[in-house]
């Protein structure tokens, strides 16, 4: 009879071990490996909309400017390697812009597919953005979405080097490559469970300083439509640049958004991001407070049978 407690102890330990194995198996089964899937000859087309709303108080007068952009983008897959990475060509096929201006009832508009004469300074922005249209940018994308070996066409390199303000505020080929590399949703090189997070560190060089973003991405599981949801939150900071004619201080900033990933298609189906910043700009003894809100949405617009029926 003395051996009974020891036997019961061994049985309890065995049952506990079996329960732990079962629980671990359940957790492992609940994990999802998120990866892009590329097919040679495939072309994905997206519509990206961005709205920038700036409000300020100048000499006691409230002012609001709204600028919106609508881009038609495409990614063409040229070759797919055995490891799942792909050589692709990215292109902006069309840019449409719209902006309000104090003192004007009618908004300013621009369309890269039409010859439109727009007044300055809106013309400077339109001319800068138009330089990006119909430029084939080559790169390699990993199954996790990391971009490498970004190659700009000679025509774009010449435009960047020859333009006083660069292209879209970027004044070097390396800056354009960096902007492209940081513009994608990147997955971790492992399976993730619901509510598991990973981070990305991004930086943008601006005329008045360097803006840094710590982006926290969290896998939120599947939607009723079968799409994988990834929530995003960003913490933003600004490192001022010395020697500039004006100083910009970031008083507060936050960003949040959501990505929907179509596993059957192996691509992002849609995304929506919102960022808000409160800034103070100081120059010549004057300080102007600004609130800047940026809304960005992107959606797959050319669907085939594998994405048909999505919302």
C-alpha atoms as a printed R data frame, in Angstrom:
    type eleno elety resid chain resno       x      y       z
1   ATOM     1    CA   UNK     A     1   0.000  0.000   0.000
2   ATOM     2    CA   UNK     A     2   2.973  2.244   0.599
3   ATOM     3    CA   UNK     A     3   3.603  2.312  -3.129
4   ATOM     4    CA   UNK     A     4   0.174  3.776  -3.895
5   ATOM     5    CA   UNK     A     5   1.049  7.456  -3.183
6   ATOM     6    CA   UNK     A     6   4.129  7.186  -5.386
7   ATOM     7    CA   UNK     A     7   2.087  5.543  -8.154
8   ATOM     8    CA   UNK     A     8  -0.574  8.231  -7.885
9   ATOM     9    CA   UNK     A     9   2.128 10.891  -8.032
10  ATOM    10    CA   UNK     A    10   3.600  9.368 -11.211
11  ATOM    11    CA   UNK     A    11   0.116  9.108 -12.758
12  ATOM    12    CA   UNK     A    12  -0.612 12.740 -11.870
13  ATOM    13    CA   UNK     A    13   2.678 13.853 -13.422
14  ATOM    14    CA   UNK     A    14   1.970 11.827 -16.560
15  ATOM    15    CA   UNK     A    15  -1.526 13.308 -16.826
16  ATOM    16    CA   UNK     A    16  -0.104 16.807 -16.304
17  ATOM    17    CA   UNK     A    17   2.510 16.204 -18.994
18  ATOM    18    CA   UNK     A    18  -0.164 14.938 -21.414
19  ATOM    19    CA   UNK     A    19  -2.344 17.978 -20.652
20  ATOM    20    CA   UNK     A    20   0.615 20.294 -21.274
21  ATOM    21    CA   UNK     A    21   1.334 18.613 -24.611
22  ATOM    22    CA   UNK     A    22  -2.311 18.929 -25.649
23  ATOM    23    CA   UNK     A    23  -2.421 22.592 -24.612
24  ATOM    24    CA   UNK     A    24   0.823 23.366 -26.418
25  ATOM    25    CA   UNK     A    25  -0.482 21.633 -29.506
26  ATOM    26    CA   UNK     A    26  -3.635 23.741 -29.380
27  ATOM    27    CA   UNK     A    27  -1.583 26.926 -29.122
28  ATOM    28    CA   UNK     A    28   0.619 25.864 -32.020
29  ATOM    29    CA   UNK     A    29  -2.426 25.037 -34.121
30  ATOM    30    CA   UNK     A    30  -3.796 28.523 -33.418
31  ATOM    31    CA   UNK     A    31  -0.703 30.198 -34.871
32  ATOM    32    CA   UNK     A    32  -0.703 31.551 -38.405
33  ATOM    33    CA   UNK     A    33   2.214 32.098 -40.770
34  ATOM    34    CA   UNK     A    34   1.520 35.257 -42.755
35  ATOM    35    CA   UNK     A    35   3.385 35.362 -46.068
36  ATOM    36    CA   UNK     A    36   3.021 37.022 -49.432
37  ATOM    37    CA   UNK     A    37   2.598 34.689 -52.380
38  ATOM    38    CA   UNK     A    38   3.877 35.726 -55.787
39  ATOM    39    CA   UNK     A    39   3.081 34.256 -59.194
40  ATOM    40    CA   UNK     A    40   5.124 34.958 -62.323
41  ATOM    41    CA   UNK     A    41   3.232 37.190 -64.736
42  ATOM    42    CA   UNK     A    42   0.721 38.317 -62.110
43  ATOM    43    CA   UNK     A    43  -0.133 42.026 -61.800
44  ATOM    44    CA   UNK     A    44  -1.786 43.561 -58.743
45  ATOM    45    CA   UNK     A    45  -3.421 46.970 -59.050
46  ATOM    46    CA   UNK     A    46  -4.255 49.174 -56.077
47  ATOM    47    CA   UNK     A    47  -5.977 52.473 -55.474
48  ATOM    48    CA   UNK     A    48  -4.407 54.582 -52.745
49  ATOM    49    CA   UNK     A    49  -6.138 57.660 -51.342
50  ATOM    50    CA   UNK     A    50  -4.472 60.111 -48.994
51  ATOM    51    CA   UNK     A    51  -6.038 63.169 -47.397
52  ATOM    52    CA   UNK     A    52  -3.948 65.727 -45.509
53  ATOM    53    CA   UNK     A    53  -5.928 68.197 -43.373
54  ATOM    54    CA   UNK     A    54  -3.968 71.066 -41.824
55  ATOM    55    CA   UNK     A    55  -5.517 73.558 -39.405
56  ATOM    56    CA   UNK     A    56  -3.703 76.541 -37.920
57  ATOM    57    CA   UNK     A    57  -4.337 79.862 -36.220
58  ATOM    58    CA   UNK     A    58  -2.437 82.716 -37.867
59  ATOM    59    CA   UNK     A    59  -2.745 86.210 -36.409
60  ATOM    60    CA   UNK     A    60  -5.958 85.168 -34.678
61  ATOM    61    CA   UNK     A    61  -7.501 83.822 -37.865
62  ATOM    62    CA   UNK     A    62  -8.270 80.106 -38.130
63  ATOM    63    CA   UNK     A    63  -7.160 78.553 -41.413
64  ATOM    64    CA   UNK     A    64  -7.725 75.082 -42.859
65  ATOM    65    CA   UNK     A    65  -6.167 73.484 -45.912
66  ATOM    66    CA   UNK     A    66  -7.175 70.087 -47.281
67  ATOM    67    CA   UNK     A    67  -5.065 68.287 -49.848
68  ATOM    68    CA   UNK     A    68  -6.008 64.898 -51.240
69  ATOM    69    CA   UNK     A    69  -4.171 62.515 -53.542
70  ATOM    70    CA   UNK     A    70  -5.475 59.508 -55.408
71  ATOM    71    CA   UNK     A    71  -2.864 57.162 -56.841
72  ATOM    72    CA   UNK     A    72  -3.297 54.191 -59.161
73  ATOM    73    CA   UNK     A    73  -0.508 51.709 -58.431
74  ATOM    74    CA   UNK     A    74   0.542 48.397 -59.924
75  ATOM    75    CA   UNK     A    75   2.993 45.638 -59.051
76  ATOM    76    CA   UNK     A    76   4.017 43.215 -61.798
77  ATOM    77    CA   UNK     A    77   5.730 39.943 -60.830
78  ATOM    78    CA   UNK     A    78   8.520 39.027 -63.229
79  ATOM    79    CA   UNK     A    79  10.192 35.984 -61.656
80  ATOM    80    CA   UNK     A    80   9.684 33.900 -58.527
81  ATOM    81    CA   UNK     A    81  12.590 32.108 -56.830
82  ATOM    82    CA   UNK     A    82  12.514 28.759 -55.071
83  ATOM    83    CA   UNK     A    83  12.586 30.496 -51.664
84  ATOM    84    CA   UNK     A    84   9.373 32.371 -52.482
85  ATOM    85    CA   UNK     A    85  10.981 35.757 -53.120
86  ATOM    86    CA   UNK     A    86  10.128 37.584 -56.332
87  ATOM    87    CA   UNK     A    87  11.563 40.123 -58.729
88  ATOM    88    CA   UNK     A    88   8.856 42.730 -59.296
89  ATOM    89    CA   UNK     A    89   8.256 46.024 -61.073
90  ATOM    90    CA   UNK     A    90   6.302 48.725 -59.257
91  ATOM    91    CA   UNK     A    91   4.743 51.682 -61.047
92  ATOM    92    CA   UNK     A    92   2.518 54.678 -60.347
93  ATOM    93    CA   UNK     A    93   0.156 54.779 -63.316
94  ATOM    94    CA   UNK     A    94  -1.822 57.882 -62.432
95  ATOM    95    CA   UNK     A    95  -1.948 60.671 -59.851
96  ATOM    96    CA   UNK     A    96  -4.916 62.905 -59.136
97  ATOM    97    CA   UNK     A    97  -4.721 65.752 -56.634
98  ATOM    98    CA   UNK     A    98  -7.183 68.199 -55.135
99  ATOM    99    CA   UNK     A    99  -6.479 71.061 -52.741
100 ATOM   100    CA   UNK     A   100  -8.380 73.849 -51.080
101 ATOM   101    CA   UNK     A   101  -6.855 77.308 -50.873
102 ATOM   102    CA   UNK     A   102  -7.798 80.234 -48.609
103 ATOM   103    CA   UNK     A   103  -9.700 82.889 -50.542
104 ATOM   104    CA   UNK     A   104 -10.785 80.527 -53.340
105 ATOM   105    CA   UNK     A   105 -14.196 78.891 -53.539
106 ATOM   106    CA   UNK     A   106 -13.139 76.346 -56.169
107 ATOM   107    CA   UNK     A   107 -10.507 73.762 -55.209
108 ATOM   108    CA   UNK     A   108  -7.322 73.333 -57.204
109 ATOM   109    CA   UNK     A   109  -7.182 70.067 -59.131
110 ATOM   110    CA   UNK     A   110  -4.530 68.110 -61.017
111 ATOM   111    CA   UNK     A   111  -4.611 64.917 -63.077
112 ATOM   112    CA   UNK     A   112  -1.441 63.396 -64.507
113 ATOM   113    CA   UNK     A   113  -3.412 62.108 -67.503
114 ATOM   114    CA   UNK     A   114  -4.567 65.569 -68.582
115 ATOM   115    CA   UNK     A   115  -2.785 68.803 -69.442
116 ATOM   116    CA   UNK     A   116  -3.853 71.141 -66.672
117 ATOM   117    CA   UNK     A   117  -2.328 74.501 -65.811
118 ATOM   118    CA   UNK     A   118  -2.382 74.921 -62.036
119 ATOM   119    CA   UNK     A   119  -1.188 77.999 -60.119
120 ATOM   120    CA   UNK     A   120   1.816 78.085 -57.825
121 ATOM   121    CA   UNK     A   121   2.607 76.803 -55.237
122 ATOM   122    CA   UNK     A   122   0.292 73.899 -56.054
123 ATOM   123    CA   UNK     A   123   2.073 73.605 -59.404
124 ATOM   124    CA   UNK     A   124   5.358 72.825 -57.627
125 ATOM   125    CA   UNK     A   125   3.749 69.930 -55.745
126 ATOM   126    CA   UNK     A   126   2.003 68.635 -58.874
127 ATOM   127    CA   UNK     A   127   5.183 68.855 -60.950
128 ATOM   128    CA   UNK     A   128   7.140 67.017 -58.270
129 ATOM   129    CA   UNK     A   129   4.598 64.210 -57.984
130 ATOM   130    CA   UNK     A   130   4.189 63.896 -61.750
131 ATOM   131    CA   UNK     A   131   7.847 62.894 -62.018
132 ATOM   132    CA   UNK     A   132   6.941 59.595 -60.366
133 ATOM   133    CA   UNK     A   133   4.304 58.604 -62.937
134 ATOM   134    CA   UNK     A   134   5.063 55.739 -65.359
135 ATOM   135    CA   UNK     A   135   8.473 55.078 -63.832
136 ATOM   136    CA   UNK     A   136   9.314 51.362 -63.578
137 ATOM   137    CA   UNK     A   137  11.045 50.629 -60.275
138 ATOM   138    CA   UNK     A   138  12.629 47.179 -59.970
139 ATOM   139    CA   UNK     A   139  13.099 45.383 -56.669
140 ATOM   140    CA   UNK     A   140  13.114 42.013 -54.953
141 ATOM   141    CA   UNK     A   141  10.395 41.213 -52.408
142 ATOM   142    CA   UNK     A   142  10.711 38.472 -49.810
143 ATOM   143    CA   UNK     A   143   7.767 36.301 -48.711
144 ATOM   144    CA   UNK     A   144   7.580 38.538 -45.617
145 ATOM   145    CA   UNK     A   145   7.374 41.689 -47.763
146 ATOM   146    CA   UNK     A   146  10.909 43.028 -47.250
147 ATOM   147    CA   UNK     A   147  12.170 44.998 -50.256
148 ATOM   148    CA   UNK     A   148  15.788 44.717 -51.362
149 ATOM   149    CA   UNK     A   149  17.943 45.494 -54.392
150 ATOM   150    CA   UNK     A   150  15.758 48.478 -55.305
151 ATOM   151    CA   UNK     A   151  16.733 49.758 -58.762
152 ATOM   152    CA   UNK     A   152  15.520 53.121 -60.054
153 ATOM   153    CA   UNK     A   153  15.393 53.778 -63.815
154 ATOM   154    CA   UNK     A   154  18.011 56.156 -65.223
155 ATOM   155    CA   UNK     A   155  15.293 58.644 -66.123
156 ATOM   156    CA   UNK     A   156  14.201 58.853 -62.476
157 ATOM   157    CA   UNK     A   157  17.776 59.192 -61.223
158 ATOM   158    CA   UNK     A   158  18.295 62.081 -63.646
159 ATOM   159    CA   UNK     A   159  15.088 63.753 -62.514
160 ATOM   160    CA   UNK     A   160  16.006 63.457 -58.839
161 ATOM   161    CA   UNK     A   161  19.503 64.804 -59.344
162 ATOM   162    CA   UNK     A   162  18.290 67.594 -61.609
163 ATOM   163    CA   UNK     A   163  15.334 68.810 -59.546
164 ATOM   164    CA   UNK     A   164  16.033 71.480 -56.939
165 ATOM   165    CA   UNK     A   165  13.508 70.067 -54.476
166 ATOM   166    CA   UNK     A   166  13.930 66.435 -55.478
167 ATOM   167    CA   UNK     A   167  10.872 64.293 -56.079
168 ATOM   168    CA   UNK     A   168   8.003 64.365 -53.585
169 ATOM   169    CA   UNK     A   169  10.325 65.990 -51.051
170 ATOM   170    CA   UNK     A   170  13.066 63.369 -51.476
171 ATOM   171    CA   UNK     A   171  16.258 64.740 -52.973
172 ATOM   172    CA   UNK     A   172  18.418 61.657 -53.495
173 ATOM   173    CA   UNK     A   173  18.078 58.212 -55.134
174 ATOM   174    CA   UNK     A   174  18.921 56.642 -51.766
175 ATOM   175    CA   UNK     A   175  16.053 58.578 -50.175
176 ATOM   176    CA   UNK     A   176  13.586 57.288 -52.772
177 ATOM   177    CA   UNK     A   177  14.810 53.718 -52.246
178 ATOM   178    CA   UNK     A   178  14.433 54.116 -48.489
179 ATOM   179    CA   UNK     A   179  10.914 55.519 -48.890
180 ATOM   180    CA   UNK     A   180   9.922 52.545 -51.057
181 ATOM   181    CA   UNK     A   181  11.498 49.986 -48.709
182 ATOM   182    CA   UNK     A   182   9.645 51.407 -45.698
183 ATOM   183    CA   UNK     A   183   6.275 51.614 -47.416
184 ATOM   184    CA   UNK     A   184   5.185 47.975 -47.125
185 ATOM   185    CA   UNK     A   185   3.525 45.821 -44.491
186 ATOM   186    CA   UNK     A   186   6.262 43.472 -43.229
187 ATOM   187    CA   UNK     A   187   5.507 40.145 -41.548
188 ATOM   188    CA   UNK     A   188   7.774 38.384 -39.021
189 ATOM   189    CA   UNK     A   189   9.718 35.298 -40.100
190 ATOM   190    CA   UNK     A   190   7.638 33.070 -37.851
191 ATOM   191    CA   UNK     A   191   4.069 32.047 -37.193
192 ATOM   192    CA   UNK     A   192   2.051 34.398 -34.974
193 ATOM   193    CA   UNK     A   193  -0.819 33.858 -32.595
194 ATOM   194    CA   UNK     A   194  -3.831 36.113 -32.114
195 ATOM   195    CA   UNK     A   195  -2.851 39.267 -30.172
196 ATOM   196    CA   UNK     A   196   0.851 38.679 -30.824
197 ATOM   197    CA   UNK     A   197   2.772 41.806 -31.863
198 ATOM   198    CA   UNK     A   198   5.915 42.770 -33.755
199 ATOM   199    CA   UNK     A   199   7.470 46.171 -34.401
200 ATOM   200    CA   UNK     A   200   9.055 48.218 -37.180
201 ATOM   201    CA   UNK     A   201  11.356 51.203 -36.815
202 ATOM   202    CA   UNK     A   202  10.911 53.789 -39.575
203 ATOM   203    CA   UNK     A   203  12.577 57.133 -40.184
204 ATOM   204    CA   UNK     A   204  11.997 59.990 -42.619
205 ATOM   205    CA   UNK     A   205  14.444 62.814 -43.290
206 ATOM   206    CA   UNK     A   206  12.691 66.178 -43.581
207 ATOM   207    CA   UNK     A   207  14.048 69.681 -44.226
208 ATOM   208    CA   UNK     A   208  13.542 70.583 -40.564
209 ATOM   209    CA   UNK     A   209  14.531 67.288 -38.916
210 ATOM   210    CA   UNK     A   210  14.159 63.522 -38.806
211 ATOM   211    CA   UNK     A   211  10.813 61.950 -38.014
212 ATOM   212    CA   UNK     A   212  10.973 58.532 -36.377
213 ATOM   213    CA   UNK     A   213   8.096 56.093 -36.069
214 ATOM   214    CA   UNK     A   214   7.869 53.010 -33.901
215 ATOM   215    CA   UNK     A   215   5.093 50.950 -35.480
216 ATOM   216    CA   UNK     A   216   3.514 48.191 -33.395
217 ATOM   217    CA   UNK     A   217   1.688 45.588 -35.502
218 ATOM   218    CA   UNK     A   218  -0.673 43.112 -33.840
219 ATOM   219    CA   UNK     A   219  -2.284 40.070 -35.411
220 ATOM   220    CA   UNK     A   220  -6.011 40.261 -34.592
221 ATOM   221    CA   UNK     A   221  -7.206 37.009 -36.181
222 ATOM   222    CA   UNK     A   222  -9.586 36.456 -39.088
223 ATOM   223    CA   UNK     A   223 -12.618 38.501 -40.102
224 ATOM   224    CA   UNK     A   224 -15.969 36.826 -40.891
225 ATOM   225    CA   UNK     A   225 -14.980 37.108 -44.585
226 ATOM   226    CA   UNK     A   226 -11.825 35.057 -43.977
227 ATOM   227    CA   UNK     A   227  -9.340 37.941 -44.215
228 ATOM   228    CA   UNK     A   228  -6.491 38.209 -41.718
229 ATOM   229    CA   UNK     A   229  -6.583 41.449 -39.717
230 ATOM   230    CA   UNK     A   230  -3.439 43.221 -38.534
231 ATOM   231    CA   UNK     A   231  -3.870 46.267 -36.298
232 ATOM   232    CA   UNK     A   232  -1.243 49.014 -36.317
233 ATOM   233    CA   UNK     A   233  -0.305 51.680 -33.783
234 ATOM   234    CA   UNK     A   234   2.553 54.128 -34.152
235 ATOM   235    CA   UNK     A   235   4.562 56.239 -31.737
236 ATOM   236    CA   UNK     A   236   6.109 59.235 -33.469
237 ATOM   237    CA   UNK     A   237   8.998 61.492 -32.473
238 ATOM   238    CA   UNK     A   238  10.835 64.332 -34.203
239 ATOM   239    CA   UNK     A   239  14.531 65.120 -33.960
240 ATOM   240    CA   UNK     A   240  14.989 68.779 -35.011
241 ATOM   241    CA   UNK     A   241  17.728 69.739 -37.442
242 ATOM   242    CA   UNK     A   242  20.066 72.495 -36.355
243 ATOM   243    CA   UNK     A   243  20.676 75.505 -38.543
244 ATOM   244    CA   UNK     A   244  17.279 75.602 -40.253
245 ATOM   245    CA   UNK     A   245  15.572 79.004 -40.732
246 ATOM   246    CA   UNK     A   246  12.618 77.785 -38.687
247 ATOM   247    CA   UNK     A   247  12.188 75.305 -35.856
248 ATOM   248    CA   UNK     A   248   9.485 72.660 -35.674
249 ATOM   249    CA   UNK     A   249   8.484 71.068 -32.378
250 ATOM   250    CA   UNK     A   250   6.288 67.977 -32.230
251 ATOM   251    CA   UNK     A   251   3.956 68.487 -29.267
252 ATOM   252    CA   UNK     A   252   1.938 65.278 -29.639
253 ATOM   253    CA   UNK     A   253   1.407 62.565 -32.212
254 ATOM   254    CA   UNK     A   254  -0.287 59.220 -32.590
255 ATOM   255    CA   UNK     A   255  -1.305 56.905 -35.369
256 ATOM   256    CA   UNK     A   256  -3.451 53.828 -35.772
257 ATOM   257    CA   UNK     A   257  -4.815 51.681 -38.541
258 ATOM   258    CA   UNK     A   258  -5.716 48.252 -39.843
259 ATOM   259    CA   UNK     A   259  -4.545 45.971 -42.651
260 ATOM   260    CA   UNK     A   260  -6.601 43.166 -44.193
261 ATOM   261    CA   UNK     A   261  -4.539 40.353 -45.689
262 ATOM   262    CA   UNK     A   262  -5.967 37.841 -48.172
263 ATOM   263    CA   UNK     A   263  -4.170 34.556 -47.525
264 ATOM   264    CA   UNK     A   264  -5.700 32.817 -50.565
265 ATOM   265    CA   UNK     A   265  -4.338 35.536 -52.824
266 ATOM   266    CA   UNK     A   266  -1.176 36.111 -50.836
267 ATOM   267    CA   UNK     A   267  -1.496 39.906 -50.771
268 ATOM   268    CA   UNK     A   268  -2.860 42.855 -48.810
269 ATOM   269    CA   UNK     A   269  -6.509 43.300 -49.727
270 ATOM   270    CA   UNK     A   270  -7.104 46.681 -48.077
271 ATOM   271    CA   UNK     A   271  -5.750 49.032 -45.431
272 ATOM   272    CA   UNK     A   272  -6.788 52.165 -43.563
273 ATOM   273    CA   UNK     A   273  -4.392 54.332 -41.554
274 ATOM   274    CA   UNK     A   274  -4.842 57.594 -39.638
275 ATOM   275    CA   UNK     A   275  -2.168 59.811 -38.122
276 ATOM   276    CA   UNK     A   276  -2.571 63.002 -36.091
277 ATOM   277    CA   UNK     A   277   0.159 65.464 -35.113
278 ATOM   278    CA   UNK     A   278   0.215 68.742 -33.175
279 ATOM   279    CA   UNK     A   279   3.151 70.925 -34.253
280 ATOM   280    CA   UNK     A   280   4.638 74.268 -33.298
281 ATOM   281    CA   UNK     A   281   6.576 76.177 -35.973
282 ATOM   282    CA   UNK     A   282   8.798 79.047 -34.822
283 ATOM   283    CA   UNK     A   283  10.534 81.627 -37.012
284 ATOM   284    CA   UNK     A   284  11.449 85.315 -36.677
285 ATOM   285    CA   UNK     A   285  10.010 85.463 -33.173
286 ATOM   286    CA   UNK     A   286   6.615 84.113 -34.202
287 ATOM   287    CA   UNK     A   287   5.096 80.751 -33.329
288 ATOM   288    CA   UNK     A   288   2.348 79.033 -35.285
289 ATOM   289    CA   UNK     A   289   0.496 76.013 -33.958
290 ATOM   290    CA   UNK     A   290  -0.674 73.437 -36.471
291 ATOM   291    CA   UNK     A   291  -2.768 70.319 -36.305
292 ATOM   292    CA   UNK     A   292  -2.121 67.853 -39.119
293 ATOM   293    CA   UNK     A   293  -4.370 64.845 -39.746
294 ATOM   294    CA   UNK     A   294  -3.446 62.291 -42.417
295 ATOM   295    CA   UNK     A   295  -5.899 59.638 -43.620
296 ATOM   296    CA   UNK     A   296  -4.621 56.913 -45.967
297 ATOM   297    CA   UNK     A   297  -6.659 54.100 -47.486
298 ATOM   298    CA   UNK     A   298  -5.582 51.476 -49.991
299 ATOM   299    CA   UNK     A   299  -7.629 48.808 -51.741
300 ATOM   300    CA   UNK     A   300  -7.068 46.106 -54.318
301 ATOM   301    CA   UNK     A   301  -9.057 47.178 -57.368
302 ATOM   302    CA   UNK     A   302  -8.412 44.436 -59.929
303 ATOM   303    CA   UNK     A   303  -9.741 41.191 -58.534
304 ATOM   304    CA   UNK     A   304  -9.680 37.687 -59.913
305 ATOM   305    CA   UNK     A   305 -11.491 34.533 -58.830
306 ATOM   306    CA   UNK     A   306  -9.369 34.194 -55.709
307 ATOM   307    CA   UNK     A   307 -10.508 37.575 -54.345
308 ATOM   308    CA   UNK     A   308 -14.003 37.689 -55.797
309 ATOM   309    CA   UNK     A   309 -16.732 38.139 -53.244
310 ATOM   310    CA   UNK     A   310 -14.643 40.064 -50.726
311 ATOM   311    CA   UNK     A   311 -16.188 43.185 -49.167
